């Protein structure tokens, strides 16, 4: 039985880096490359980071019901093609989806057994620093991403697991533990140590740690609203 893993995070939280690590280290894991209508950035290549397509072609795919989920983000479409789930099921692999909160909500409605993981930065200041260090966006775009992050993180309680991406090595190990523990549990062969590690990142077990992170976003949002 194919497990669908959903990973979401505000832009700049390090989600793509974590996903790249687990794709190398966790076997039998198929990654869904999203379709998008935005332009490629820097060294991005078609069919590697994304399938880059036109708005017209994307809308034709919507009409043909070819997407498991799709959303309009910052004026560009993003979507997950159904064929990736079909291929994963045929190969006996699990499927990893790197999607935003809109897409995650759509997937959970269609596939309630999907495992959802939300990745947070340590605080708003660190997120802003990471966005600036990427050097990809203008100031107005960075501000727009920070505003979007403030809205997105309020969806944290809709996810099964929460990871705070502070130290990369620790976050990679945590994400791998979650994926492997879920596999073992569904196979009826849970490993106690792996299960304990994964369970420590369950929403119910991290609420106390999340509060100062959430507050760092809310305080800035409240200050800007005055």
Secondary structure as the mmCIF struct_conf table of DSSP 4:
data_model
#
loop_
_struct_conf.conf_type_id
_struct_conf.id
_struct_conf.beg_label_comp_id
_struct_conf.beg_label_asym_id
_struct_conf.beg_label_seq_id
_struct_conf.end_label_comp_id
_struct_conf.end_label_asym_id
_struct_conf.end_label_seq_id
HELX_LH_PP_P HELX_LH_PP_P1 UNK A 2 UNK A 3
STRN STRN1 UNK A 4 UNK A 9
TURN_TY1_P TURN_TY1_P1 UNK A 11 UNK A 12
BEND BEND1 UNK A 13 UNK A 14
HELX_RH_AL_P HELX_RH_AL_P1 UNK A 15 UNK A 25
BEND BEND2 UNK A 26 UNK A 28
STRN STRN2 UNK A 29 UNK A 31
HELX_LH_PP_P HELX_LH_PP_P2 UNK A 32 UNK A 34
STRN STRN3 UNK A 35 UNK A 36
BEND BEND3 UNK A 37 UNK A 38
HELX_LH_PP_P HELX_LH_PP_P3 UNK A 39 UNK A 40
TURN_TY1_P TURN_TY1_P2 UNK A 42 UNK A 43
STRN STRN4 UNK A 46 UNK A 46
TURN_TY1_P TURN_TY1_P3 UNK A 47 UNK A 49
STRN STRN5 UNK A 50 UNK A 50
STRN STRN6 UNK A 51 UNK A 52
HELX_RH_AL_P HELX_RH_AL_P2 UNK A 55 UNK A 63
TURN_TY1_P TURN_TY1_P4 UNK A 64 UNK A 65
STRN STRN7 UNK A 67 UNK A 73
TURN_TY1_P TURN_TY1_P5 UNK A 74 UNK A 75
STRN STRN8 UNK A 76 UNK A 81
HELX_RH_AL_P HELX_RH_AL_P3 UNK A 82 UNK A 91
TURN_TY1_P TURN_TY1_P6 UNK A 92 UNK A 92
STRN STRN9 UNK A 94 UNK A 98
HELX_RH_AL_P HELX_RH_AL_P4 UNK A 101 UNK A 110
TURN_TY1_P TURN_TY1_P7 UNK A 112 UNK A 113
STRN STRN10 UNK A 115 UNK A 120
BEND BEND4 UNK A 122 UNK A 122
HELX_RH_AL_P HELX_RH_AL_P5 UNK A 124 UNK A 134
TURN_TY1_P TURN_TY1_P8 UNK A 135 UNK A 135
BEND BEND5 UNK A 137 UNK A 137
HELX_RH_AL_P HELX_RH_AL_P6 UNK A 139 UNK A 152
HELX_RH_3T_P HELX_RH_3T_P1 UNK A 153 UNK A 158
BEND BEND6 UNK A 159 UNK A 160
STRN STRN11 UNK A 161 UNK A 164
BEND BEND7 UNK A 166 UNK A 167
HELX_RH_AL_P HELX_RH_AL_P7 UNK A 168 UNK A 186
TURN_TY1_P TURN_TY1_P9 UNK A 187 UNK A 188
HELX_RH_AL_P HELX_RH_AL_P8 UNK A 192 UNK A 199
TURN_TY1_P TURN_TY1_P10 UNK A 200 UNK A 201
STRN STRN12 UNK A 202 UNK A 202
HELX_RH_AL_P HELX_RH_AL_P9 UNK A 203 UNK A 225
#
